């Protein structure tokens, strides 16, 4: 397959600026197009994708709603460690082409360390992922003012979003044929300024053939409210301690993207990727593919969400992580499947509003193999 080097971002202030979007039904079939991450450090939002044993270590006392724990799911050579603090993924281990096992996500050694995390390593972010312009929106004639935590804007649900709370473990089956764990969080009316009570659920499941399923659901109990959850895992298929991901090859099946302004807020336009550095198209079989040639690991991503945010750790700098490893800029990439960012302030974007009669369901399927 041919490779296409990605052009470097214009400046460090714009490293998280571009949002790239794909509409599956409009997706053209293009020439083979595999993008090498070299010299590329940016964040894009891509629109319109497709979807076609357990060890508990508790800190402190409580009934599952007040204690922080770590939980490990295992199936074959694949294992996943998570914590109910922010429903974070802490580690994910899969074999490389030689059978060697490595942890392929960035993070910390202990669940407690995530309390001070500012990078959202492996987090479940919400109530609304990405940015909301001006930390406010109007819904059904009422102006809601949120808590800004990214300049004058709200990012990932605010300073105490879903990644900064303790979730309840409602079910887990470590010895099941398909081992899984379920987290639940009740977000009260007014939390971080959002209207209405919301019940959110995240389920992690290990499937056959080295597949990881992540399902995020939410219900509005009494009021209409925006909900847009995202998994914020930082992937480095060479291993979390292997350095940068600039030699990785990336394919994203997106035909359009959403340009942003200087504050990383979508302008409201939806633009073709043709002729831009954001054209990652190859075919229309899956949402995204990442390939690390040195380890041979390949990750395929499927989702039912209309967009994915690509972030290549342009703002990550000298963060001490697992085993004392220092994570640096370009040390991983995030593929955050989600609804359009700031959709509450753009009527032309697909709605992210939930009502008691309209629940939310977000599915991700990640398949790992070697080549």
Residue frames relative to the residue before (quaternion, step in Angstrom):
aa qw qx qy qz dx dy dz
X 1.0000 0.0000 0.0000 0.0000 0.00 0.00 0.00
X 0.4652 -0.6738 0.4991 0.2836 3.54 -1.06 0.73
X 0.2699 -0.7570 0.5698 0.1716 3.54 -1.18 0.44
X 0.1641 -0.7677 0.6124 0.0935 3.50 -1.20 0.65
X 0.3280 -0.7479 0.5344 0.2179 3.64 -0.54 1.05
X 0.3996 -0.7008 0.5371 0.2462 3.54 -1.03 0.79
X 0.4632 -0.6713 0.5023 0.2870 3.53 -1.01 0.80
X 0.5232 -0.6421 0.4482 0.3362 3.60 -0.99 0.71
X 0.5748 -0.5811 0.4478 0.3623 3.53 -1.21 0.58
X 0.6264 -0.5872 0.3664 0.3586 3.55 -1.17 0.65
X 0.7885 -0.1245 0.1084 0.5925 3.57 0.97 -0.80
X 0.6502 -0.5205 0.3716 0.4100 3.56 -1.24 0.35
X 0.6170 0.5527 -0.3556 0.4329 3.61 1.09 -0.55
X 0.7332 0.3919 -0.2274 0.5070 3.55 1.21 -0.41
X 0.3593 0.7744 -0.4711 0.2218 3.58 1.22 0.16
X 0.7523 0.3049 -0.2039 0.5473 3.59 1.13 -0.50
X 0.4426 0.7836 -0.3746 0.2230 3.53 1.31 0.13
X 0.7450 0.4367 -0.2587 0.4328 3.60 0.83 -0.83
X 0.1534 -0.7659 0.6204 0.0706 3.54 -0.98 0.93
X 0.1323 -0.8303 0.5406 0.0289 3.54 -0.60 1.15
X 0.1613 -0.8425 0.5137 -0.0184 3.52 -0.87 1.07
X 0.1049 -0.8027 0.5851 0.0472 3.57 -1.04 0.72
X 0.1719 -0.7394 0.6408 0.1147 3.58 -1.03 0.84
X 0.3941 -0.7627 0.4565 0.2336 3.56 -0.37 1.24
X 0.6866 0.5042 -0.3164 0.4174 3.60 0.82 -0.88
X 0.7092 0.4292 -0.2530 0.4988 3.59 1.20 -0.51
X 0.4448 0.7594 -0.4168 0.2276 3.53 1.30 -0.24
X 0.2716 -0.7625 0.5623 0.1693 3.59 -0.65 1.05
X 0.4070 -0.6593 0.5574 0.2983 3.55 -1.20 0.43
X 0.1109 -0.8267 0.5512 0.0187 3.57 -0.62 1.12
X 0.6760 -0.4276 0.3810 0.4637 3.53 -1.32 -0.09
X 0.6564 -0.4853 0.3796 0.4353 3.55 -1.23 0.42
X 0.0600 0.8005 -0.5889 0.0937 3.52 -0.73 1.06
X 0.0582 0.7835 -0.6110 0.0972 3.58 -0.32 1.28
X 0.2205 -0.8139 0.5307 0.0851 3.54 -0.68 1.11
X 0.2673 -0.7397 0.5987 0.1513 3.54 -0.88 0.98
X 0.4687 -0.7347 0.4262 0.2427 3.55 -0.85 1.02
X 0.3733 0.7696 -0.4677 0.2225 3.62 1.24 -0.16
X 0.8671 0.0578 -0.0933 0.4860 3.53 -1.01 1.01
X 0.6065 0.5471 -0.3685 0.4439 3.58 1.21 0.33
X 0.1056 0.7743 -0.6146 0.1077 3.53 -0.76 1.03
X 0.3477 0.7414 -0.4941 0.2920 3.55 -0.08 1.20
X 0.2846 -0.7189 0.5986 0.2094 3.50 -1.35 -0.08
X 0.0346 -0.8114 0.5821 -0.0397 3.54 -0.74 1.09
X 0.2354 -0.7309 0.6066 0.2061 3.55 -1.21 0.39
X 0.1631 -0.7994 0.5769 0.0394 3.54 -0.69 1.20
X 0.2389 -0.8260 0.5034 0.0846 3.56 -0.80 0.98
X 0.8635 0.2333 -0.1683 0.4143 3.49 -1.24 0.77
X 0.1638 0.8035 -0.5486 0.1628 3.57 0.42 1.25
X 0.3749 -0.7298 0.5235 0.2298 3.59 -1.25 -0.14
X 0.2065 -0.7743 0.5783 0.1530 3.55 -1.28 0.32
X 0.1594 -0.7132 0.6271 0.2695 3.29 0.26 0.03
X 0.5661 -0.5043 -0.6349 0.1488 20.81 8.59 -17.97
X 0.8260 -0.1450 0.0481 0.5426 3.56 -0.37 -0.69
X 0.0841 -0.7875 0.6105 0.0059 3.59 -0.78 1.10
X 0.1584 -0.7941 0.5825 0.0707 3.57 -0.78 1.01
X 0.0270 -0.7661 0.6422 -0.0065 3.53 -0.92 0.97
X 0.1358 -0.8355 0.5303 0.0473 3.58 -0.30 1.22
X 0.2105 -0.7371 0.6277 0.1356 3.53 -1.22 0.63
X 0.8157 0.1408 -0.1142 0.5493 3.58 -0.61 1.05
X 0.5453 -0.6076 0.4723 0.3322 3.54 -1.33 -0.20
X 0.3432 0.7352 -0.5451 0.2110 3.53 -1.25 0.30
X 0.5296 -0.6544 0.4582 0.2853 3.57 -1.34 0.08
X 0.7167 -0.3869 0.2513 0.5230 3.59 1.18 0.33
X 0.6831 0.4387 -0.2861 0.5089 3.59 1.19 -0.39
X 0.7761 0.3385 -0.1652 0.5058 3.59 1.14 -0.53
X 0.6767 0.4490 -0.3106 0.4940 3.61 1.18 -0.18
X 0.3447 -0.7074 0.5796 0.2118 3.51 -1.24 0.54
X 0.0100 0.8175 -0.5741 0.0440 3.55 -0.83 0.99
X 0.2891 -0.7054 0.6054 0.2286 3.53 -1.34 0.21
X 0.1190 -0.8025 0.5846 -0.0117 3.54 -1.03 0.88
X 0.1170 -0.8126 0.5694 0.0421 3.57 -0.89 0.93
X 0.1559 -0.7595 0.6280 0.0668 3.54 -0.95 1.01
X 0.0545 -0.8087 0.5856 0.0079 3.59 -0.97 0.85
X 0.1038 0.7573 -0.6419 0.0615 3.54 -1.13 0.77
X 0.8094 -0.0441 -0.0218 0.5853 3.55 -0.41 1.20
X 0.7782 -0.2719 0.2281 0.5181 3.57 -0.80 -1.01
X 0.5836 0.5789 -0.3603 0.4409 3.59 1.30 -0.02
X 0.0656 0.7942 -0.6025 0.0436 3.59 -0.98 0.80
X 0.1489 -0.7742 0.6139 0.0407 3.52 -1.17 0.76
X 0.1005 -0.7661 0.6322 0.0584 3.55 -0.94 0.92
X 0.0152 -0.7956 0.6042 -0.0414 3.57 -0.89 1.00
X 0.2059 -0.7440 0.6144 0.1630 3.52 -1.36 0.16
X 0.4883 -0.6615 0.4822 0.3024 3.54 -1.14 0.60
X 0.5230 0.5660 -0.4464 0.4547 3.59 1.22 0.10
X 0.8425 -0.0402 -0.0300 0.5364 3.55 -0.37 1.26
X 0.3982 -0.7215 0.4639 0.3252 3.59 1.32 0.18
X 0.2103 0.8178 -0.5011 0.1894 3.57 1.06 0.87
X 0.3434 -0.6263 0.6502 0.2589 3.50 -1.36 0.48
X 0.2237 -0.8023 0.5435 0.1047 3.58 -0.74 1.06
X 0.7885 -0.0935 0.0693 0.6039 3.56 1.05 -0.72
X 0.0405 -0.7642 0.6426 0.0393 3.55 -1.24 0.49
X 0.0935 -0.8338 0.5438 -0.0183 3.54 -0.48 1.25
X 0.0949 0.7671 -0.6271 0.0964 3.55 -0.90 1.05
X 0.5437 -0.6381 0.4294 0.3360 3.62 -1.14 0.51
X 0.3822 -0.6731 0.5710 0.2736 3.55 -1.29 0.42
X 0.7624 -0.3964 0.2463 0.4482 3.60 -1.26 -0.09
X 0.6761 0.4492 -0.2901 0.5069 3.58 1.27 -0.27
X 0.5769 -0.5966 0.3689 0.4185 3.58 1.30 -0.02
X 0.4887 0.6642 -0.4326 0.3646 3.58 1.28 -0.02
X 0.3412 -0.7523 0.5338 0.1808 3.55 -0.94 0.94
X 0.0499 0.7836 -0.6172 0.0505 3.55 -1.00 0.89
X 0.4454 -0.6375 0.5625 0.2808 3.51 -1.28 0.56
X 0.1540 -0.8538 0.4957 0.0402 3.59 -0.50 1.16
X 0.6761 0.4036 -0.3500 0.5075 3.61 1.11 0.53
X 0.4919 -0.6471 0.5013 0.2968 3.55 -1.16 0.68
X 0.2668 0.7645 -0.5597 0.1762 3.55 -1.15 0.59
X 0.5564 -0.5960 0.4766 0.3288 3.52 -1.34 -0.42
X 0.6192 -0.5827 0.3911 0.3524 3.56 -1.25 0.43
X 0.8049 0.2195 -0.0956 0.5430 3.60 1.01 -0.76
X 0.5922 -0.5726 0.4323 0.3668 3.55 -1.21 0.54
X 0.6161 0.5734 -0.3434 0.4168 3.57 1.01 -0.77
X 0.6135 0.5841 -0.3498 0.4001 3.59 1.06 -0.72
X 0.6130 0.5785 -0.3560 0.4035 3.59 1.12 -0.54
X 0.4983 0.6459 -0.4320 0.3844 3.60 1.22 -0.21
X 0.7570 0.3547 -0.1898 0.5149 3.58 1.08 -0.71
X 0.4097 0.7313 -0.4582 0.2957 3.58 1.28 0.16
X 0.1313 -0.7917 0.5931 0.0641 3.58 -0.95 0.89
X 0.6327 0.5566 -0.3204 0.4328 3.59 1.30 0.05
X 0.3602 -0.7406 0.4752 0.3097 3.58 1.32 -0.23
X 0.1146 0.8171 -0.5516 0.1222 3.59 0.96 0.85
X 0.8708 -0.0310 0.0006 0.4906 3.60 -0.62 1.11
X 0.4156 0.7621 -0.4256 0.2556 3.57 1.26 0.18
X 0.3342 -0.6215 0.6472 0.2883 3.49 -1.44 0.20
X 0.0998 -0.8338 0.5423 0.0275 3.58 -0.33 1.22
X 0.2804 0.7126 -0.5977 0.2375 3.54 -1.12 0.86
X 0.4278 0.0622 -0.8627 -0.2623 1.73 -2.41 -0.28
X 0.7706 0.1632 -0.1169 0.6048 3.59 1.19 -0.49
X 0.3318 -0.7476 0.5469 0.1783 3.57 -0.63 1.17
X 0.7761 0.3114 -0.2670 0.4790 3.53 -1.32 0.49
X 0.6922 -0.5274 0.3361 0.3601 3.59 -1.28 -0.20
X 0.1622 -0.7194 0.6635 0.1259 3.50 -1.31 0.58
X 0.4402 -0.7467 0.4403 0.2341 3.55 -0.52 1.25
X 0.8565 0.1161 -0.1013 0.4926 3.52 -0.99 0.91
X 0.4164 -0.7292 0.4482 0.3064 3.60 1.31 0.22
X 0.6996 0.3990 -0.2978 0.5125 3.56 0.93 0.87
X 0.0316 0.7673 -0.6405 -0.0002 3.53 -1.33 0.35
X 0.3361 -0.7137 0.5777 0.2095 3.53 -1.29 0.41
X 0.0171 0.7950 -0.6033 0.0609 3.54 -0.88 1.03
X 0.8417 -0.0560 -0.0216 0.5367 3.55 -0.71 1.16
X 0.7493 -0.4360 0.2045 0.4545 3.54 0.99 0.94
X 0.6603 0.4751 -0.3034 0.4962 3.61 1.27 -0.06
X 0.3214 -0.7342 0.5706 0.1790 3.55 -0.94 0.97
X 0.1135 -0.7893 0.6023 0.0363 3.57 -0.76 1.08
X 0.1767 -0.7798 0.5969 0.0658 3.54 -0.80 1.12
X 0.2285 -0.7953 0.5560 0.0776 3.53 -0.73 1.17
X 0.5460 -0.5858 0.4688 0.3728 3.56 -1.29 -0.03
X 0.3152 -0.7676 0.5212 0.1996 3.63 -0.51 1.10
X 0.0202 0.7987 -0.6011 0.0194 3.57 -1.06 0.74
X 0.6988 0.3211 -0.2533 0.5868 3.57 1.30 0.34
X 0.7348 -0.2383 0.1236 0.6228 3.54 0.50 1.23
X 0.7808 -0.2681 0.2145 0.5220 3.59 -0.75 -1.00
X 0.6210 0.5538 -0.3225 0.4513 3.58 1.32 0.03
X 0.4053 -0.6700 0.5552 0.2802 3.55 -1.33 0.23
X 0.1110 -0.8036 0.5844 0.0192 3.56 -0.84 1.04
X 0.8692 -0.0064 -0.0228 0.4938 3.57 -0.97 0.96
X 0.7703 -0.4085 0.1921 0.4503 3.55 0.92 0.97
X 0.6447 -0.5260 0.3302 0.4458 3.59 1.24 -0.02
X 0.7336 -0.4471 0.2832 0.4263 3.58 -1.28 0.16
X 0.7629 0.2148 -0.1499 0.5911 3.60 1.18 -0.49
X 0.1198 0.8154 -0.5476 0.1444 3.53 0.75 1.12
X 0.7898 -0.3533 0.2226 0.4492 3.57 -1.33 -0.11
X 0.6401 0.5338 -0.3325 0.4413 3.60 1.14 -0.47
X 0.7126 0.4330 -0.2360 0.4990 3.58 1.29 -0.20
X 0.6312 0.4877 -0.3432 0.4960 3.58 1.20 0.51
X 0.4870 -0.6388 0.5095 0.3085 3.55 -1.30 0.35
X 0.2439 -0.7690 0.5800 0.1132 3.55 -0.79 1.08
X 0.4382 -0.6742 0.5272 0.2749 3.58 -1.20 0.51
X 0.3459 -0.6974 0.5866 0.2233 3.55 -1.03 0.84
X 0.1310 -0.8364 0.5306 0.0425 3.59 -0.37 1.22
X 0.7988 -0.0453 0.0443 0.5982 3.58 1.16 -0.44
X 0.2059 0.7541 -0.6216 0.0506 3.51 -1.16 0.56
X 0.1494 -0.7769 0.6106 0.0365 3.50 -1.10 0.84
X 0.1560 -0.8379 0.5177 0.0750 3.59 0.09 1.26
X 0.7463 0.3934 -0.2091 0.4945 3.57 1.15 -0.59
X 0.3910 0.7204 -0.4806 0.3119 3.55 1.25 0.26
X 0.6291 -0.5054 0.4134 0.4218 3.58 -1.23 0.35
X 0.7437 0.1527 -0.1042 0.6424 3.53 1.18 -0.70
X 0.2112 -0.8278 0.5055 0.1212 3.61 0.21 1.26
X 0.0365 0.8149 -0.5740 0.0716 3.56 -0.96 0.88
X 0.1308 -0.7454 0.6439 0.1128 3.52 -1.41 0.21
X 0.1806 -0.7843 0.5895 0.0688 3.55 -1.07 0.83
X 0.1238 -0.7667 0.6281 0.0483 3.56 -0.93 1.02
X 0.0674 -0.7892 0.6093 0.0368 3.56 -1.14 0.68
X 0.0276 -0.7911 0.6110 -0.0005 3.55 -1.08 0.77
X 0.2336 -0.7461 0.6090 0.1339 3.55 -0.99 0.91
X 0.1516 -0.7869 0.5960 0.0500 3.56 -0.54 1.21
X 0.3064 -0.8027 0.4797 0.1778 3.62 -0.42 1.15
X 0.6672 -0.4809 0.3986 0.4057 3.52 -1.30 0.42
X 0.8064 0.2685 -0.2063 0.4848 3.59 -0.87 0.95
X 0.4612 0.6821 -0.4642 0.3266 3.60 1.19 -0.15
X 0.8387 -0.0171 -0.0719 0.5396 3.56 -0.73 1.18
X 0.6865 -0.4960 0.2625 0.4623 3.58 1.31 0.38
X 0.5536 0.6300 -0.3914 0.3788 3.61 1.23 -0.17
X 0.4583 -0.7061 0.4685 0.2680 3.58 -1.03 0.74
X 0.8347 0.3079 -0.1937 0.4134 3.53 -1.28 0.53
X 0.4847 -0.6252 0.5310 0.3038 3.51 -1.33 0.47
X 0.0548 -0.7940 0.6054 -0.0073 3.56 -0.99 0.91
X 0.1974 -0.7350 0.6357 0.1294 3.55 -1.05 0.84
X 0.0809 -0.7975 0.5978 0.0084 3.57 -0.72 1.11
X 0.0924 -0.7890 0.6072 0.0129 3.56 -1.07 0.83
X 0.0542 -0.7662 0.6396 0.0298 3.57 -1.06 0.84
X 0.0626 -0.7920 0.6073 0.0037 3.57 -0.88 1.00
X 0.1323 -0.7621 0.6317 0.0522 3.55 -0.87 1.08
X 0.0201 0.8028 -0.5931 0.0576 3.59 -0.83 1.03
X 0.2590 -0.7321 0.6080 0.1653 3.56 -1.05 0.84
X 0.1464 -0.8092 0.5684 0.0262 3.54 -0.74 1.15
X 0.6853 -0.4606 0.3610 0.4335 3.56 -1.30 0.15
X 0.8187 0.2715 -0.2030 0.4634 3.54 -1.34 0.39
X 0.6067 -0.6078 0.3448 0.3789 3.58 1.00 0.92
X 0.4089 0.6871 -0.4912 0.3456 3.55 0.77 1.08
X 0.1776 -0.7643 0.6153 0.0762 3.54 -1.08 0.87
X 0.1396 -0.7783 0.6092 0.0594 3.56 -0.80 1.06
X 0.0429 -0.7611 0.6472 0.0115 3.55 -0.99 0.95
X 0.0062 -0.7945 0.6065 -0.0294 3.58 -0.68 1.10
X 0.0786 -0.7839 0.6159 0.0013 3.55 -0.85 1.06
X 0.0037 -0.8014 0.5969 -0.0382 3.56 -0.75 1.07
X 0.0160 -0.7890 0.6140 0.0160 3.56 -1.22 0.45
X 0.1145 -0.7667 0.6284 0.0653 3.54 -1.23 0.64
X 0.3092 -0.7007 0.6110 0.2003 3.55 -1.02 0.86
X 0.3194 -0.8048 0.4727 0.1636 3.58 -0.58 1.12
X 0.8575 0.0618 0.0164 0.5105 3.59 0.97 -0.74
X 0.7893 0.1950 -0.1157 0.5706 3.61 1.20 -0.32
X 0.5393 -0.5625 0.5021 0.3750 3.53 -1.26 0.37
X 0.1067 0.7953 -0.5853 0.1166 3.57 -0.97 0.85
X 0.4680 -0.6515 0.4960 0.3324 3.62 -1.08 0.49
X 0.0253 0.7612 -0.6477 0.0193 3.55 -1.14 0.77
X 0.1456 0.7604 -0.6162 0.1449 3.55 -0.87 1.01
X 0.0499 -0.8390 0.5417 -0.0147 3.57 0.10 1.30
X 0.0313 -0.7945 0.6063 0.0176 3.57 -1.20 0.50
X 0.3533 -0.6773 0.6003 0.2369 3.52 -1.24 0.61
X 0.1885 -0.8297 0.5235 0.0441 3.56 -0.71 1.13
X 0.1820 0.7983 -0.5504 0.1632 3.60 0.92 0.85
X 0.2871 -0.7216 0.6093 0.1602 3.54 -1.14 0.81
X 0.1431 -0.8371 0.5267 0.0364 3.59 -0.32 1.27
X 0.0823 0.7277 -0.6799 0.0366 3.52 -1.11 0.86
X 0.2723 -0.8264 0.4734 0.1376 3.56 -0.08 1.32
X 0.5846 0.5536 -0.3778 0.4572 3.57 1.24 -0.18
X 0.6240 -0.4639 0.3463 0.5249 3.56 1.29 -0.41
X 0.5842 -0.6208 0.3883 0.3502 3.58 -0.97 0.82
X 0.7346 0.4022 -0.2080 0.5053 3.57 1.20 -0.58
X 0.5080 0.7033 -0.3820 0.3185 3.61 1.25 0.27
X 0.6383 -0.5221 0.3472 0.4465 3.61 1.21 0.06
X 0.7785 -0.3570 0.2359 0.4592 3.58 -1.17 -0.52
X 0.4548 -0.6821 0.5132 0.2539 3.54 -1.37 0.25
X 0.3248 0.8037 -0.4596 0.1931 3.59 1.23 0.31
X 0.6749 0.4593 -0.3092 0.4878 3.60 1.19 -0.32
X 0.4555 0.6820 -0.4580 0.3429 3.60 1.25 -0.04
X 0.2964 -0.7161 0.6001 0.1981 3.52 -1.22 0.56
X 0.1102 -0.8188 0.5632 -0.0147 3.54 -0.90 1.02
X 0.0360 -0.7499 0.6599 0.0298 3.52 -1.09 0.83
X 0.0148 0.7708 -0.6366 0.0198 3.57 -0.94 0.92
X 0.3047 -0.7927 0.5075 0.1458 3.54 -0.66 1.13
X 0.3131 0.7410 -0.5094 0.3056 3.51 0.42 1.33
X 0.2435 -0.7921 0.5448 0.1287 3.55 -0.82 0.99
X 0.7901 0.1956 -0.1036 0.5716 3.58 1.24 -0.34
X 0.1203 -0.7781 0.6100 0.0891 3.56 -1.24 0.37
X 0.3918 -0.7059 0.5407 0.2363 3.56 -1.31 0.35
X 0.3223 -0.7490 0.5441 0.1978 3.63 -0.42 1.15
X 0.2241 -0.7758 0.5769 0.1232 3.56 -1.18 0.59
X 0.5027 -0.6284 0.4966 0.3251 3.53 -1.32 0.30
X 0.7745 -0.3744 0.2531 0.4426 3.56 -1.31 -0.20
X 0.6968 0.4156 -0.2662 0.5205 3.59 1.28 -0.32
X 0.5403 -0.6685 0.3629 0.3597 3.57 1.29 0.43
X 0.4547 0.6477 -0.4616 0.4008 3.56 1.19 0.64
X 0.5110 -0.6436 0.4586 0.3381 3.64 -0.85 0.82
X 0.4485 -0.6987 0.4949 0.2564 3.56 -1.01 0.84
X 0.5602 -0.5823 0.3935 0.4385 3.55 1.24 -0.45
X 0.5951 0.5566 -0.3648 0.4505 3.57 1.27 -0.26
X 0.1611 -0.7318 0.6516 0.1180 3.55 -1.28 0.53
X 0.0692 -0.8571 0.5065 -0.0639 3.56 -0.30 1.35
X 0.5349 -0.6168 0.4720 0.3327 3.59 -1.10 0.68
X 0.4302 -0.6965 0.5122 0.2598 3.57 -1.09 0.72
X 0.4520 0.7167 -0.4433 0.2925 3.59 1.22 -0.32
X 0.8380 0.1686 -0.1450 0.4983 3.56 -0.85 0.99
X 0.6293 0.4995 -0.3434 0.4863 3.60 1.27 0.24
X 0.6197 -0.5332 0.4028 0.4117 3.62 -1.22 0.22
X 0.6469 0.5481 -0.3093 0.4306 3.59 1.29 -0.26
X 0.4682 0.6507 -0.4584 0.3837 3.56 1.23 0.39
X 0.0205 0.8171 -0.5704 0.0805 3.56 -0.21 1.36
X 0.3555 0.7886 -0.4524 0.2172 3.58 1.28 0.20
X 0.0020 0.7530 -0.6564 -0.0454 3.49 -1.22 0.63
X 0.7663 -0.1567 0.1352 0.6083 3.58 0.79 -1.03
X 0.4737 -0.6877 0.4646 0.2945 3.58 -1.18 -0.20
X 0.3535 0.7765 -0.4619 0.2425 3.56 1.15 0.57
X 0.7992 0.0615 -0.0149 0.5978 3.61 0.99 -0.75
X 0.6542 -0.5257 0.3700 0.3983 3.57 -1.29 0.13
X 0.7916 -0.1438 0.1420 0.5767 3.57 0.86 -0.99
X 0.1101 -0.7647 0.6313 0.0675 3.55 -1.27 0.53
X 0.0754 -0.7647 0.6388 0.0398 3.56 -1.02 0.88
X 0.0614 -0.8036 0.5920 -0.0065 3.58 -0.93 0.93
X 0.1156 -0.7540 0.6443 0.0549 3.54 -0.88 1.05
X 0.3296 -0.8027 0.4620 0.1833 3.58 -0.23 1.27
X 0.6275 0.5614 -0.3571 0.4044 3.60 0.96 -0.73
X 0.7496 0.3451 -0.2012 0.5277 3.60 0.88 -0.90
X 0.4158 -0.7147 0.4547 0.3310 3.55 1.23 -0.52
X 0.4888 0.6795 -0.4346 0.3325 3.59 1.24 -0.10
X 0.0804 -0.7579 0.6467 0.0305 3.51 -1.14 0.82
X 0.1104 -0.7759 0.6186 0.0564 3.56 -1.03 0.84
X 0.1158 -0.7657 0.6301 0.0571 3.57 -0.86 1.01
X 0.1591 -0.7945 0.5833 0.0570 3.55 -0.97 0.91
X 0.0536 -0.7609 0.6465 0.0119 3.54 -1.00 0.97
X 0.0649 0.8040 -0.5891 0.0486 3.60 -1.07 0.63
X 0.3873 -0.6958 0.5449 0.2625 3.56 -1.28 0.31
X 0.5214 0.6512 -0.4060 0.3731 3.58 1.28 0.10
X 0.5516 -0.6652 0.4001 0.3053 3.60 -1.13 0.61
X 0.8083 0.1886 -0.0799 0.5520 3.62 1.19 -0.23
X 0.1128 -0.7580 0.6328 0.1111 3.52 -1.35 0.25
X 0.2924 -0.7307 0.5936 0.1679 3.53 -1.02 0.89
X 0.1770 -0.7589 0.6196 0.0937 3.56 -0.82 1.03
X 0.0414 0.7779 -0.6240 0.0612 3.55 -0.77 1.08
X 0.1610 -0.8248 0.5394 0.0531 3.57 -0.68 1.08
X 0.6216 -0.6220 0.3264 0.3467 3.55 1.01 0.91
X 0.2082 0.8178 -0.5114 0.1624 3.57 1.02 0.75
X 0.7263 0.3986 -0.2383 0.5068 3.58 1.19 -0.50
X 0.4982 0.6504 -0.4317 0.3773 3.57 1.28 0.05
X 0.1333 0.8195 -0.5460 0.1122 3.55 -0.75 0.96
X 0.8647 -0.1310 0.0670 0.4802 3.56 -0.80 1.12
X 0.2993 0.7310 -0.5412 0.2882 3.55 0.71 1.16
X 0.3335 -0.7532 0.5331 0.1933 3.58 -0.68 1.08
X 0.0639 -0.8313 0.5517 -0.0221 3.54 -0.63 1.17
X 0.8426 -0.1768 0.1388 0.4894 3.54 -1.22 -0.60
X 0.8471 0.1325 -0.1215 0.5001 3.53 -1.00 0.90
X 0.6238 -0.5652 0.3333 0.4247 3.56 1.22 0.38
X 0.4066 0.7128 -0.4760 0.3163 3.58 1.29 0.12
X 0.2833 -0.7471 0.5771 0.1687 3.57 -0.97 0.87
X 0.2423 -0.7786 0.5676 0.1137 3.56 -0.58 1.20
X 0.1267 -0.8113 0.5701 0.0277 3.53 -0.89 0.99
X 0.7469 -0.3649 0.3073 0.4633 3.53 -1.37 0.07
X 0.8253 0.1484 -0.1733 0.5165 3.56 -1.01 0.97
X 0.3839 0.7594 -0.4500 0.2709 3.57 1.18 0.48
X 0.7911 0.0310 -0.0073 0.6108 3.59 1.26 -0.17
X 0.2424 -0.7333 0.5975 0.2157 3.52 -1.33 0.01
X 0.2509 -0.7384 0.6090 0.1448 3.54 -1.23 0.64
X 0.1010 -0.7468 0.6545 0.0606 3.55 -1.09 0.80
X 0.0318 -0.8523 0.5195 -0.0514 3.54 0.17 1.38
X 0.1796 -0.7884 0.5811 0.0919 3.58 -0.14 1.26
X 0.1610 0.7921 -0.5511 0.2072 3.55 -0.89 0.99
X 0.5712 -0.5078 0.4840 0.4262 3.52 -1.38 -0.17
X 0.6830 -0.4518 0.3406 0.4619 3.59 -1.24 0.10
X 0.4643 -0.6745 0.4895 0.2999 3.61 -0.95 0.81
X 0.8373 0.1508 -0.1476 0.5044 3.55 -1.19 0.71
X 0.2206 0.8075 -0.5190 0.1733 3.58 1.12 0.62
X 0.5932 0.5910 -0.3687 0.4037 3.60 1.11 -0.58
X 0.7418 0.3663 -0.2135 0.5196 3.59 1.21 -0.44
X 0.6924 0.3862 -0.2709 0.5460 3.59 1.29 0.28
X 0.2737 -0.8090 0.4961 0.1565 3.61 -0.04 1.23
X 0.6471 0.5278 -0.3277 0.4419 3.61 1.15 -0.47
X 0.5843 0.5550 -0.3748 0.4583 3.62 1.28 -0.15
X 0.6022 -0.5335 0.4285 0.4113 3.62 -1.15 0.44
X 0.5140 -0.6876 0.4260 0.2857 3.56 -0.89 0.97
X 0.1853 -0.7564 0.6165 0.1163 3.55 -1.19 0.70
X 0.4243 0.7208 -0.4443 0.3209 3.57 1.27 0.40
X 0.1983 -0.7526 0.6203 0.0976 3.53 -0.98 0.99
X 0.0807 -0.7426 0.6600 0.0807 3.53 -1.28 0.50
X 0.6827 -0.4751 0.3307 0.4459 3.62 -1.17 0.23
X 0.7216 0.4036 -0.2470 0.5053 3.60 1.15 -0.48
X 0.7210 0.3573 -0.2261 0.5490 3.60 1.27 -0.03
X 0.1215 -0.8254 0.5492 0.0491 3.61 -0.01 1.27
X 0.4264 -0.6791 0.5480 0.2379 3.53 -1.40 0.22
X 0.0750 0.7803 -0.6197 0.0379 3.57 -1.02 0.79
X 0.0644 -0.7900 0.6078 -0.0483 3.52 -0.74 1.19
X 0.0575 -0.8140 0.5780 -0.0077 3.56 -0.65 1.12
X 0.0258 -0.7567 0.6532 0.0108 3.51 -1.14 0.81
X 0.0288 -0.7625 0.6458 0.0266 3.54 -1.08 0.76
X 0.0750 -0.7948 0.6023 0.0004 3.55 -0.74 1.11
X 0.1021 -0.8009 0.5899 0.0134 3.57 -0.73 1.11
X 0.1383 -0.8083 0.5717 0.0256 3.56 -0.82 1.06
X 0.1503 0.7613 -0.6201 0.1154 3.55 -0.97 0.90
X 0.3871 -0.7173 0.5232 0.2489 3.60 -1.24 0.07
X 0.0617 -0.7853 0.6151 0.0344 3.50 -1.25 0.52
